[in-house]
Amino acid sequence: MGEVVQMHFTTVDYVIFALLLVASAGIGLFYAFSGGRQRTTQEFLMADRSMSCLPVSLSLLATFQSAVAILGAPSEVYTFGTEYWFLGCSYFLGLLIPAHVFIPVFYRLRLSSAYEYLELRFNKTVRICGTATFIFQMVIYMGVVLYAPALALNAVTGFDLWGAVLAMGLVCTLYTALGGLKAVMWTDVFQTVVMFAGQLAVIVVGTSQAGGIAEVWRKAINGSRISGLDLNPNPLERHTFWTLGVGGVFLMLALYGVNQAQVQRYLSSRTEKEAVMSCYVVFPCQQVVLCLGCLMGLVMFARYGEDSPLDKGYVTTNDQMVLYFVMDVFRDLPGLPGLFVACLFSGALSTISSAFNSLATVTMEDLIKPHFPNMTESKATLLSKGLALGYGLVCLAMAYIASIMGSMLQAAFSIFGMVGGPLLGLFCLGMFFPWANPIGAVVGLVSGLVMAFWIGIGSFVMRMSVPTPAPALNATALPLFDNITTTVMNTTAKSGSAGVKALYSLSYMWYSAHNSATVVVVGLIVSLLTGPMKEKELTPGTVYPVLGTLLFFLPDRYREKLCCITPLAQKPTQSKTQPYQMAQKDRNGEAYSKEDTVTEEKEMESDRAQTEEDDSEDSRAWPSCRLTAHTVHTVQETAL
């Protein structure tokens, strides 16, 4: 065993890294002092709902392509082979379902926070439970996602640990608090380009030094790193086609369907069509990212073979091995190590900036606005900026806590993955099952979280107590596709396991599916026992008519008893200038849009009169989301 090898950066590398920070801060300052200058919550939190398809799609890609994933995927392929690539099969349904199910529901309700939906569908208690769960999830996670790559970088290159953490944290806080969602999304675009450039540089130079792509492929085949199609249905197997291709769909839905960071980007789009198109654009981009990660792992294998730097003792963990490989490849090419570090921290920046912005949004929309309905726009905007700044400082505090957690780093990563599944189940319960009631939703969410933490912590404890022949684990040595897959364990197949041990041995790819299914099943049982919701109690537009479509052959009277005749809300007509609106319930339970801008009293009265006329003509007519003068309902109170 050799000693840990530490390589060092040159001045050019530090300059390139500094340029990344300066460019990111510059984009934030540009949007802070241009356009509307972030003077309204509509602009600061929702980018004026004016973003086009390209920045939305690249921001969707960058948000969950974290530094942890950039380090984890090549390490996974180097160690276990290319079977991980079959995760790409889950992208199709994992992006198609959000595009045609979740986006139409969220967009037509004109939400700002995904958790507003939970109040429209259930009640305020469910909304608060969902919001609190999300805040807990992100606060625990965002410090670790900043600290872990900085720690790996420090171990391999001697790059100043807290210098990197503070520089990244403060710059990210600056452009998020000043420039709002527009700055976050456009820096995501810039950082995505940097990520691609850094990974491509490593692959091109590494392949050239290994003797060409044909030689890389030959060595990978000889080393049994090119995996075939494994159709083993055993859910305890770590990676098979079914765990990756089917279990991965639920991971994608938790990410791209109901996560606030992604929903916020959909809702910032100019039109619903552009929001849907952004999902389609992300699909090939995700495939490219996955292929780059796999290719980098194969190039690493072509360079080191079975005799890895980890086995030689040059590094101590798998994530450090990727950085060691990069420094080794670029040993005589000053500037390129700096490019990869910029690539690495672009992943961290895009992730934590999205966390800041989404946390500020849910705190403002779900916890503050309902209690202060008469707050002026200027105060609300100032408070939103203060929240983004506050969460930035909390991130640095969490990074410090992560530094003293030691072996608990992996558990902190696990919390993010454990919470994603139950939240997906909560939204699916409300969106697909019309008879689910608020009591069922709360009990289902709690059951899902208990199940998630039980399996997660039990698996963690079992792995710590029983030594396995698998490589040493650490926060980033997991097979990472995105942040949410940084779940609990690098689980190994235990065909002989039974009972609780078998549950602990469940492949991490099934966690999201298992936990979301728990929420749905428990929620439905409790709802049926406590009195299911009826058709007239539902808020129109909050239930996707999937059951009505599947049960088309039943007579209308039976479909009505099953609450299967509720149509989806109509598409909103787009106007050049759309006022900031937030969906609210009125006394009849119907969803209407709320203008934040002050409307003259006469217009308010005429709108109400028009509403009463329409309601008296047809008490079951669904409200339109068209934003014309006669259908915009101004609601002053936020309480039901």
C-alpha positions as CSV (number, residue, x, y, z in Angstrom):
1,M,0.0,0.0,0.0
2,G,1.4,3.4,-1.0
3,E,1.0,6.7,0.7
4,V,-1.8,9.0,-0.2
5,V,-0.7,11.1,-3.1
6,Q,-1.4,14.8,-3.2
7,M,-1.2,16.8,-6.4
8,H,-1.3,20.5,-6.6
9,F,-2.9,23.2,-8.7
10,T,-1.1,25.8,-10.8
11,T,-1.9,29.5,-10.9
12,V,-3.8,29.0,-14.2
13,D,-6.1,26.4,-12.5
14,Y,-6.9,28.9,-9.8
15,V,-7.6,31.6,-12.3
16,I,-10.1,29.4,-14.2
17,F,-11.8,28.5,-11.0
18,A,-12.0,32.1,-10.1
19,L,-13.5,33.0,-13.5
20,L,-16.4,30.5,-12.8
21,L,-17.2,32.4,-9.6
22,V,-16.9,35.8,-11.2
23,A,-19.1,34.8,-14.2
24,S,-21.8,33.3,-11.9
25,A,-21.8,36.4,-9.7
26,G,-21.9,38.7,-12.8
27,I,-25.1,37.0,-14.1
28,G,-26.7,37.5,-10.7
29,L,-25.8,41.2,-10.6
30,F,-27.0,41.7,-14.2
31,Y,-30.5,40.5,-13.4
32,A,-30.5,42.4,-10.1
33,F,-30.0,45.7,-12.0
34,S,-31.8,45.0,-15.3
35,G,-35.4,44.5,-16.4
36,G,-37.8,44.8,-13.5
37,R,-34.8,44.8,-11.0
38,Q,-36.5,42.0,-9.0
39,R,-39.0,44.4,-7.4
40,T,-41.9,41.9,-7.3
41,T,-42.3,38.4,-5.9
42,Q,-43.6,37.5,-9.4
43,E,-40.2,38.3,-10.9
44,F,-38.0,37.3,-8.0
45,L,-39.6,33.9,-7.4
46,M,-41.2,33.0,-10.7
47,A,-39.0,34.9,-13.3
48,D,-42.2,36.8,-14.4
49,R,-43.4,33.5,-15.9
50,S,-41.5,34.5,-19.0
51,M,-38.7,31.9,-19.5
52,S,-38.3,30.1,-22.8
53,C,-37.8,26.4,-23.4
54,L,-34.0,26.4,-23.6
55,P,-33.0,27.9,-20.2
56,V,-35.8,26.0,-18.5
57,S,-34.6,22.6,-19.9
58,L,-30.9,23.2,-19.2
59,S,-31.8,24.4,-15.7
60,L,-33.8,21.3,-15.1
61,L,-30.8,19.3,-16.2
62,A,-28.3,21.2,-14.0
63,T,-30.4,21.3,-10.9
64,F,-29.9,17.6,-10.1
65,Q,-26.6,17.0,-11.9
66,S,-24.7,17.7,-8.7
67,A,-21.0,17.5,-8.0
68,V,-21.7,14.3,-6.1
69,A,-23.1,12.7,-9.3
70,I,-20.1,13.9,-11.4
71,L,-17.8,12.1,-9.0
72,G,-20.1,9.1,-8.3
73,A,-21.1,7.9,-11.8
74,P,-17.6,7.2,-13.2
75,S,-16.6,5.6,-10.0
76,E,-19.6,3.3,-10.2
77,V,-18.9,2.2,-13.8
78,Y,-15.2,1.7,-13.0
79,T,-16.0,-0.6,-10.1
80,F,-19.1,-2.5,-11.3
81,G,-19.3,-2.0,-15.1
82,T,-21.8,-0.4,-17.4
83,E,-25.0,-2.0,-16.1
84,Y,-25.7,1.4,-14.6
85,W,-26.3,2.7,-18.1
86,F,-29.7,0.9,-18.2
87,L,-30.9,3.7,-15.9
88,G,-31.4,5.6,-19.1
89,C,-34.3,3.4,-19.9
90,S,-36.2,4.9,-17.0
91,Y,-35.8,8.5,-18.5
92,F,-38.5,8.0,-21.1
93,L,-41.5,7.4,-18.7
94,G,-39.8,9.4,-16.0
95,L,-40.0,12.5,-18.1
96,L,-43.1,11.7,-20.2
97,I,-45.4,11.3,-17.2
98,P,-44.4,14.7,-15.7
99,A,-44.8,16.4,-19.1
100,H,-48.4,15.1,-19.7
101,V,-49.7,14.6,-16.1
102,F,-48.0,16.8,-13.5
103,I,-47.3,19.9,-15.6
104,P,-50.8,20.4,-17.0
105,V,-52.3,20.1,-13.4
106,F,-49.8,22.5,-11.8
107,Y,-49.6,25.0,-14.7
108,R,-53.4,25.4,-15.1
109,L,-53.8,26.0,-11.4
110,R,-51.3,28.9,-11.7
111,L,-49.4,27.9,-8.6
112,S,-46.1,29.3,-7.2
113,S,-45.4,26.5,-4.8
114,A,-46.1,22.9,-5.5
115,Y,-47.5,22.6,-2.0
116,E,-50.3,25.1,-2.8
117,Y,-51.7,22.1,-4.7
118,L,-52.0,20.1,-1.5
119,E,-54.2,22.8,0.1
120,L,-56.4,23.0,-3.0
121,R,-56.8,19.2,-3.1
122,F,-56.9,18.5,0.6
123,N,-56.6,21.2,3.2
124,K,-54.1,23.6,4.8
125,T,-52.8,20.9,7.3
126,V,-51.7,18.7,4.4
127,R,-50.0,21.6,2.8
128,I,-48.1,22.5,5.9
129,C,-47.0,18.9,6.4
130,G,-45.7,18.7,2.8
131,T,-43.9,22.1,3.1
132,A,-42.3,21.1,6.4
133,T,-41.1,17.8,5.0
134,F,-39.5,19.5,2.0
135,I,-37.8,22.2,4.1
136,F,-36.3,19.5,6.4
137,Q,-35.2,17.5,3.4
138,M,-33.4,20.4,1.7
139,V,-31.8,22.1,4.8
140,I,-30.2,18.8,5.8
141,Y,-29.0,18.1,2.3
142,M,-27.7,21.4,0.9
143,G,-24.8,21.8,3.3
144,V,-23.6,18.3,2.6
145,V,-23.7,18.7,-1.2
146,L,-21.4,21.7,-0.9
147,Y,-19.0,20.2,1.7
148,A,-18.5,16.7,0.3
149,P,-16.9,17.6,-3.1
150,A,-14.8,20.3,-1.4
151,L,-13.5,17.6,1.1
152,A,-12.6,15.3,-1.8
153,L,-10.9,18.1,-3.7
154,N,-8.9,19.1,-0.6
155,A,-7.8,15.5,0.0
156,V,-6.4,15.0,-3.5
157,T,-5.1,18.4,-4.5
158,G,-4.6,20.3,-1.3
159,F,-7.1,22.9,-2.5
160,D,-8.1,25.0,0.6
161,L,-11.2,23.3,2.1
162,W,-13.0,26.2,3.7
163,G,-11.8,28.6,1.1
164,A,-13.7,26.6,-1.5
165,V,-16.7,26.1,0.7
166,L,-17.0,29.8,1.6
167,A,-16.3,31.1,-1.9
168,M,-19.0,28.8,-3.4
169,G,-21.5,29.4,-0.6
170,L,-21.2,33.2,-0.6
171,V,-21.1,33.6,-4.4
172,C,-24.2,31.4,-4.7
173,T,-26.0,33.2,-1.9
174,L,-25.1,36.5,-3.6
175,Y,-26.5,35.8,-7.1
176,T,-29.6,33.9,-5.7
177,A,-30.5,36.7,-3.3
178,L,-30.0,39.5,-5.8
179,G,-31.0,38.1,-9.1
180,G,-33.8,35.8,-8.2
181,L,-35.0,32.8,-10.3
182,K,-33.9,34.4,-13.6
183,A,-30.3,34.6,-12.3
184,V,-30.4,31.0,-11.0
185,M,-31.7,29.6,-14.3
186,W,-29.2,31.5,-16.5
187,T,-26.3,30.6,-14.3
188,D,-27.5,27.0,-14.5
189,V,-27.3,27.3,-18.3
190,F,-23.7,28.6,-18.0
191,Q,-22.8,26.0,-15.5
192,T,-24.2,23.2,-17.6
193,V,-21.9,24.3,-20.5
194,V,-19.0,24.3,-18.1
195,M,-19.9,20.8,-16.8
196,F,-20.1,19.4,-20.3
197,A,-16.7,21.0,-21.2
198,G,-15.0,19.7,-18.1
199,Q,-16.2,16.1,-18.6
200,L,-15.5,16.1,-22.4
201,A,-11.9,17.4,-21.8
202,V,-11.2,14.5,-19.4
203,I,-12.7,11.9,-21.7
204,V,-10.9,13.2,-24.8
205,V,-7.4,13.6,-23.2
206,G,-7.8,10.3,-21.2
207,T,-8.9,8.4,-24.3
208,S,-6.0,9.8,-26.3
209,Q,-3.5,8.7,-23.6
210,A,-5.0,5.3,-23.4
211,G,-4.5,4.6,-27.1
212,G,-7.9,5.6,-28.6
213,I,-11.5,4.6,-28.1
214,A,-11.1,1.2,-29.6
215,E,-8.4,0.4,-27.1
216,V,-10.5,1.6,-24.2
217,W,-13.4,-0.6,-25.4
218,R,-11.1,-3.6,-25.8
219,K,-9.8,-3.3,-22.3
220,A,-13.3,-2.8,-20.9
221,I,-14.5,-6.0,-22.5
222,N,-11.4,-7.9,-21.4
223,G,-12.0,-6.6,-17.8
224,S,-15.7,-7.6,-17.9
225,R,-16.8,-4.0,-17.5
226,I,-19.3,-4.1,-20.4
227,S,-22.4,-5.5,-18.9
228,G,-25.2,-7.5,-20.6
229,L,-28.9,-7.3,-19.9
230,D,-29.7,-8.8,-16.5
231,L,-33.4,-9.7,-16.3
232,N,-33.3,-11.1,-12.8
233,P,-36.5,-9.9,-11.1
234,N,-35.1,-10.2,-7.6
235,P,-35.7,-6.7,-5.9
236,L,-32.8,-7.5,-3.6
237,E,-30.3,-7.4,-6.5
238,R,-28.5,-4.1,-6.5
239,H,-28.6,-3.4,-10.2
240,T,-30.7,-5.3,-12.8
241,F,-32.7,-4.1,-15.8
242,W,-35.8,-4.0,-13.6
243,T,-34.3,-2.1,-10.7
244,L,-32.8,0.5,-13.0
245,G,-35.4,0.7,-15.7
246,V,-38.6,0.4,-13.6
247,G,-37.4,1.5,-10.1
248,G,-35.6,4.4,-11.8
249,V,-39.0,5.7,-13.2
250,F,-40.1,6.5,-9.6
251,L,-36.9,8.2,-8.8
252,M,-37.4,10.4,-11.9
253,L,-41.0,11.1,-11.0
254,A,-39.9,12.2,-7.5
255,L,-37.4,14.5,-9.2
256,Y,-39.1,15.8,-12.3
257,G,-42.7,15.4,-11.2
258,V,-43.2,16.9,-7.8
259,N,-39.9,18.4,-6.5
260,Q,-40.4,22.1,-5.8
261,A,-37.1,23.1,-7.6
262,Q,-38.3,21.5,-10.8
263,V,-42.0,22.5,-10.5
264,Q,-40.9,26.1,-10.1
265,R,-39.0,26.0,-13.4
266,Y,-42.1,24.5,-15.2
267,L,-44.2,27.3,-13.8
268,S,-41.7,30.0,-14.9
269,S,-42.3,29.0,-18.5
270,R,-44.1,31.4,-20.8
271,T,-46.7,28.8,-21.9
272,E,-47.7,25.3,-20.9
273,K,-46.5,24.0,-24.2
274,E,-42.9,25.4,-23.6
275,A,-43.0,23.8,-20.1
276,V,-43.8,20.4,-21.7
277,M,-41.2,20.9,-24.4
278,S,-38.6,21.5,-21.8
279,C,-39.2,18.0,-20.5
280,Y,-38.7,16.6,-24.0
281,V,-35.4,18.6,-24.4
282,V,-34.1,17.3,-21.1
283,F,-34.5,13.6,-22.2
284,P,-31.6,13.6,-24.8
285,C,-29.5,15.8,-22.5
286,Q,-29.9,13.3,-19.6
287,Q,-28.8,10.5,-22.0
288,V,-25.7,12.4,-23.0
289,V,-24.9,13.1,-19.3
290,L,-25.3,9.4,-18.5
291,C,-23.1,8.3,-21.4
292,L,-20.4,10.8,-20.4
293,G,-20.3,9.5,-16.9
294,C,-20.1,5.9,-18.1
295,L,-17.4,6.7,-20.7
296,M,-15.3,8.4,-18.1
297,G,-15.5,5.3,-15.9
298,L,-14.4,3.1,-18.8
299,V,-11.5,5.5,-19.6
300,M,-10.5,5.2,-16.0
301,F,-10.5,1.4,-16.2
302,A,-8.5,1.5,-19.4
303,R,-5.8,3.6,-17.6
304,Y,-5.6,1.7,-14.3
305,G,-7.2,-1.7,-15.0
306,E,-7.9,-3.8,-11.8
307,D,-5.0,-2.1,-10.0
308,S,-6.9,1.1,-8.9
309,P,-5.4,4.0,-7.0
310,L,-7.8,3.1,-4.2
311,D,-6.2,-0.4,-4.0
312,K,-2.7,1.1,-4.1
313,G,-3.6,3.4,-1.2
314,Y,-3.0,6.6,-3.2
315,V,-6.5,7.7,-2.3
316,T,-8.9,6.7,0.5
317,T,-12.4,6.8,-1.1
318,N,-13.9,6.3,-4.5
319,D,-14.9,9.9,-5.1
320,Q,-11.2,10.9,-4.5
321,M,-10.3,8.3,-7.1
322,V,-12.1,10.2,-9.8
323,L,-10.3,13.4,-8.9
324,Y,-6.9,11.6,-8.7
325,F,-7.6,10.3,-12.3
326,V,-8.3,13.8,-13.5
327,M,-5.2,15.2,-11.9
328,D,-3.2,12.3,-13.3
329,V,-4.5,12.7,-16.9
330,F,-3.9,16.5,-16.8
331,R,-0.6,16.3,-15.1
332,D,1.3,18.1,-17.9
333,L,-1.7,20.3,-19.1
334,P,-2.0,23.3,-16.8
335,G,-5.4,24.9,-16.8
336,L,-7.4,21.7,-17.5
337,P,-7.5,20.6,-13.9
338,G,-9.0,24.0,-13.1
339,L,-11.6,23.4,-15.8
340,F,-12.7,20.1,-14.3
341,V,-12.8,21.7,-10.8
342,A,-15.0,24.4,-12.3
343,C,-17.1,21.6,-13.8
344,L,-17.3,19.9,-10.4
345,F,-18.4,23.0,-8.5
346,S,-20.8,24.1,-11.3
347,G,-22.7,21.0,-10.3
348,A,-22.6,22.1,-6.6
349,L,-23.6,25.7,-7.5
350,S,-26.5,24.7,-9.6
351,T,-27.9,22.4,-6.9
352,I,-27.6,24.7,-3.9
353,S,-28.8,27.8,-5.8
354,S,-31.9,25.8,-6.7
355,A,-32.3,24.8,-3.1
356,F,-32.0,28.4,-1.9
357,N,-34.6,29.7,-4.3
358,S,-37.1,26.8,-3.9
359,L,-36.8,27.1,-0.1
360,A,-37.4,30.8,-0.2
361,T,-40.5,30.2,-2.4
362,V,-42.1,27.6,-0.3
363,T,-41.4,29.5,2.9
364,M,-42.9,32.7,1.5
365,E,-45.9,31.2,-0.3
366,D,-46.8,28.4,2.2
367,L,-45.8,29.7,5.6
368,I,-45.8,33.5,5.5
369,K,-48.3,34.8,2.9
370,P,-51.3,32.9,4.3
371,H,-50.8,34.6,7.6
372,F,-50.1,38.1,6.2
373,P,-52.5,38.4,3.3
374,N,-52.3,42.2,3.3
375,M,-48.5,42.4,3.0
376,T,-47.4,44.9,0.3
377,E,-45.6,43.7,-2.8
378,S,-42.4,45.6,-1.9
379,K,-42.2,44.1,1.6
380,A,-43.0,40.6,0.2
381,T,-40.1,40.9,-2.3
382,L,-37.7,42.2,0.3
383,L,-38.6,39.4,2.6
384,S,-38.2,36.8,-0.2
385,K,-34.7,38.1,-0.8
386,G,-34.0,38.0,2.9
387,L,-35.2,34.4,3.0
388,A,-32.8,33.4,0.1
389,L,-30.0,35.2,1.9
390,G,-30.9,33.5,5.2
391,Y,-31.0,30.0,3.6
392,G,-27.6,30.7,2.1
393,L,-26.1,31.3,5.5
394,V,-27.9,28.2,6.8
395,C,-26.2,26.3,4.0
396,L,-22.8,27.4,5.3
397,A,-23.7,26.4,8.8
398,M,-24.9,23.0,7.6
399,A,-21.5,22.6,5.7
400,Y,-19.8,23.2,9.1
401,I,-22.0,20.7,10.8
402,A,-21.2,18.2,7.9
403,S,-17.5,18.7,8.6
404,I,-17.9,17.4,12.2
405,M,-20.4,14.6,11.3
406,G,-17.7,12.3,10.0
407,S,-19.2,8.9,9.1
408,M,-22.7,10.3,9.4
409,L,-22.2,12.1,6.1
410,Q,-23.8,9.2,4.3
411,A,-26.8,9.3,6.6
412,A,-27.3,13.0,5.7
413,F,-27.3,12.1,2.0
414,S,-29.7,9.3,2.7
415,I,-32.3,11.6,4.3
416,F,-32.7,13.4,0.9
417,G,-33.5,10.1,-0.9
418,M,-35.7,8.8,1.9
419,V,-38.0,11.9,1.9
420,G,-38.5,12.0,-1.9
421,G,-40.6,8.8,-2.2
422,P,-43.2,9.7,0.4
423,L,-43.7,13.2,-1.1
424,L,-44.2,11.6,-4.5
425,G,-46.8,9.3,-3.0
426,L,-48.6,12.2,-1.4
427,F,-49.0,14.0,-4.7
428,C,-50.0,10.8,-6.5
429,L,-52.6,10.1,-3.8
430,G,-54.2,13.5,-4.4
431,M,-53.9,13.6,-8.2
432,F,-55.0,10.1,-9.2
433,F,-57.4,9.0,-6.4
434,P,-60.4,11.3,-6.1
435,W,-61.9,9.7,-3.0
436,A,-58.7,10.3,-0.9
437,N,-59.4,12.6,2.0
438,P,-57.1,14.9,4.1
439,I,-56.9,12.5,7.0
440,G,-55.8,9.7,4.7
441,A,-53.2,12.1,3.1
442,V,-51.7,13.0,6.5
443,V,-51.7,9.4,7.8
444,G,-50.3,8.1,4.5
445,L,-47.5,10.7,4.5
446,V,-46.5,9.9,8.1
447,S,-46.6,6.1,7.3
448,G,-44.4,6.6,4.3
449,L,-41.9,8.6,6.2
450,V,-41.8,6.1,9.0
451,M,-41.3,3.3,6.5
452,A,-38.6,5.2,4.7
453,F,-36.6,6.0,7.8
454,W,-37.1,2.5,9.2
455,I,-35.7,0.8,6.1
456,G,-33.0,3.5,5.6
457,I,-31.7,3.6,9.1
458,G,-32.0,-0.2,9.5
459,S,-30.1,-0.8,6.4
460,F,-27.4,1.7,7.4
461,V,-27.0,0.1,10.8
462,M,-26.9,-3.4,9.3
463,R,-24.2,-2.5,6.9
464,M,-22.2,-0.8,9.6
465,S,-22.4,-3.9,11.9
466,V,-21.8,-6.6,9.2
467,P,-18.6,-6.2,7.1
468,T,-19.1,-6.9,3.4
469,P,-16.6,-7.4,0.6
470,A,-17.9,-4.3,-1.2
471,P,-15.6,-1.3,-1.6
472,A,-15.4,1.2,1.3
473,L,-18.4,3.4,1.4
474,N,-18.5,7.1,1.7
475,A,-20.9,9.9,0.9
476,T,-20.2,9.9,-2.8
477,A,-19.2,6.3,-3.5
478,L,-22.7,5.5,-4.4
479,P,-24.1,4.9,-7.9
480,L,-25.3,8.4,-8.5
481,F,-27.5,9.6,-11.3
482,D,-28.8,12.6,-9.5
483,N,-29.2,14.0,-6.0
484,I,-32.2,11.9,-5.1
485,T,-30.5,8.6,-5.8
486,T,-27.9,9.4,-3.1
487,T,-30.1,7.2,-1.0
488,V,-29.1,5.0,1.8
489,M,-26.9,2.2,0.7
490,N,-24.8,0.6,-1.8
491,T,-27.0,-2.5,-1.2
492,T,-25.8,-5.9,-2.1
493,A,-27.9,-8.9,-3.0
494,K,-28.7,-11.2,-0.2
495,S,-30.6,-14.0,-1.8
496,G,-30.8,-15.9,1.5
497,S,-32.2,-12.9,3.4
498,A,-35.7,-13.3,4.9
499,G,-38.1,-11.1,6.8
500,V,-36.9,-7.8,8.1
501,K,-33.3,-8.4,6.8
502,A,-34.7,-8.9,3.3
503,L,-36.4,-5.5,3.6
504,Y,-33.1,-3.9,4.7
505,S,-31.5,-5.6,1.7
506,L,-33.9,-4.0,-0.8
507,S,-32.1,-2.3,-3.7
508,Y,-31.8,1.4,-3.2
509,M,-33.4,1.9,-6.7
510,W,-36.7,0.6,-5.3
511,Y,-36.8,2.9,-2.3
512,S,-38.8,5.6,-4.0
513,A,-41.4,3.2,-5.4
514,H,-41.8,1.3,-2.1
515,N,-42.2,4.4,0.0
516,S,-44.6,6.2,-2.4
517,A,-46.7,3.0,-2.7
518,T,-46.9,2.9,1.1
519,V,-48.3,6.4,1.2
520,V,-50.9,5.6,-1.5
521,V,-52.1,2.3,0.0
522,V,-52.3,3.6,3.6
523,G,-53.8,6.8,2.5
524,L,-56.6,5.1,0.5
525,I,-57.4,2.6,3.3
526,V,-57.6,5.4,5.9
527,S,-59.7,7.5,3.5
528,L,-62.2,4.7,2.9
529,L,-62.4,4.1,6.7
530,T,-63.0,7.7,7.6
531,G,-65.3,8.6,4.8
532,P,-64.1,9.1,1.2
533,M,-64.4,12.5,-0.5
534,K,-67.3,13.0,-2.9
535,E,-67.4,14.5,-6.3
536,K,-68.9,17.8,-5.2
537,E,-66.2,18.3,-2.5
538,L,-63.3,18.1,-5.0
539,T,-61.6,21.3,-6.2
540,P,-62.0,21.2,-10.0
541,G,-58.6,20.9,-11.8
542,T,-56.8,19.1,-8.9
543,V,-57.5,15.5,-10.0
544,Y,-56.0,14.1,-13.2
545,P,-58.8,12.0,-14.9
546,V,-56.7,8.8,-15.3
547,L,-59.4,6.6,-13.6
548,G,-62.1,8.2,-15.8
549,T,-60.1,7.3,-18.9
550,L,-59.3,3.7,-17.7
551,L,-63.0,3.1,-16.7
552,F,-64.5,4.6,-19.8
553,F,-66.7,1.5,-20.3
554,L,-68.7,2.0,-17.1
555,P,-72.0,3.9,-17.1
556,D,-71.9,7.5,-16.0
557,R,-73.7,6.8,-12.8
558,Y,-71.1,4.3,-11.6
559,R,-68.3,6.5,-12.8
560,E,-69.8,9.4,-10.8
561,K,-69.9,7.3,-7.7
562,L,-66.2,6.5,-8.1
563,C,-65.5,10.3,-8.7
564,C,-64.3,9.5,-12.2
565,I,-66.0,12.2,-14.2
566,T,-64.0,15.2,-13.0
567,P,-62.4,16.8,-16.1
568,L,-59.0,18.5,-16.1
569,A,-59.1,22.3,-16.1
570,Q,-59.0,24.0,-19.5
571,K,-55.7,25.4,-20.8
572,P,-55.3,29.1,-19.9
573,T,-55.3,31.5,-22.8
574,Q,-52.0,33.2,-22.9
575,S,-51.7,37.0,-23.0
576,K,-48.6,39.1,-23.4
577,T,-48.7,40.4,-19.8
578,Q,-50.0,38.0,-17.2
579,P,-50.6,39.4,-13.7
580,Y,-49.1,37.5,-10.8
581,Q,-51.7,35.0,-9.7
582,M,-52.0,32.4,-7.0
583,A,-54.6,29.7,-7.0
584,Q,-57.0,29.8,-4.0
585,K,-60.1,28.1,-2.9
586,D,-63.3,30.0,-2.5
587,R,-66.1,29.0,-0.2
588,N,-67.5,26.5,-2.7
589,G,-64.1,24.8,-2.9
590,E,-63.4,25.9,-6.5
591,A,-60.0,27.0,-7.6
592,Y,-59.7,30.5,-8.8
593,S,-56.8,32.8,-9.6
594,K,-55.7,35.6,-7.3
595,E,-54.1,38.9,-8.5
596,D,-51.5,40.4,-6.3
597,T,-51.9,43.7,-8.0
598,V,-54.5,46.1,-6.5
599,T,-57.7,46.2,-8.5
600,E,-60.2,49.1,-8.5
601,E,-63.3,48.5,-6.4
602,K,-65.7,48.8,-9.3
603,E,-63.9,46.1,-11.3
604,M,-63.9,43.8,-8.3
605,E,-67.7,44.2,-7.9
606,S,-68.4,43.6,-11.5
607,D,-66.2,40.5,-11.5
608,R,-68.1,39.1,-8.5
609,A,-71.4,39.9,-10.1
610,Q,-70.3,38.0,-13.2
611,T,-69.2,35.1,-11.1
612,E,-72.5,34.8,-9.3
613,E,-74.3,34.8,-12.6
614,D,-72.2,32.1,-14.1
615,D,-72.5,29.9,-10.9
616,S,-76.3,30.3,-10.9
617,E,-76.5,29.2,-14.5
618,D,-74.6,26.0,-13.9
619,S,-73.7,25.0,-10.4
620,R,-71.4,22.2,-11.7
621,A,-69.6,24.2,-14.3
622,W,-65.8,23.9,-13.9
623,P,-64.0,27.2,-13.5
624,S,-61.9,28.3,-16.5
625,C,-58.3,29.3,-16.1
626,R,-58.6,31.9,-18.9
627,L,-57.2,35.1,-17.7
628,T,-59.7,37.5,-19.3
629,A,-61.2,40.5,-17.5
630,H,-64.4,38.7,-16.8
631,T,-63.0,35.5,-15.3
632,V,-60.2,36.7,-13.1
633,H,-61.6,36.4,-9.5
634,T,-60.0,38.6,-7.0
635,V,-60.0,37.0,-3.6
636,Q,-58.8,39.0,-0.6
637,E,-58.9,36.5,2.1
638,T,-56.5,33.5,2.1
639,A,-58.3,31.5,4.8
640,L,-61.1,29.2,3.6
